[in-house]
Amino acid sequence: QVHLVESGGGLVQAGGSLRLACAPSGKIFNISNMAWYRGAPGKQRELVAASGISTNYSDSVKGRFTISRDNAKNTVYLQMNSLKPEDTAVYYCYMRVLRGLTFSDYWGQGTQVTVSS
């Protein structure tokens, strides 16, 4: 069973930067959408950034975060700059794989990002 593996989380001071990466543990093909979500205790999981036909960001991260993808490596990245304490959360990567007329969704296990003030 293929799953997504995230890396790059950690502890950083406010104003600092982190770069998250996510890749599948095995071979998958026809990835359409890649995205990053985050979840914090007591809050609903929210979409942070998505890359598909277009690129979209939540208002809270626009201008600070950048999503990018390497299709040859099936890898998605999230460059996070000017981090704020409110960015503290578990970050999850997501990929949608097209299989003919259907699709499969894959999620990572999450990586903790903690921003200290």
Order of alpha helices (4+ residues) and beta strands (2+ residues): beta-beta-beta-beta-beta-beta-beta-beta-beta-beta-beta
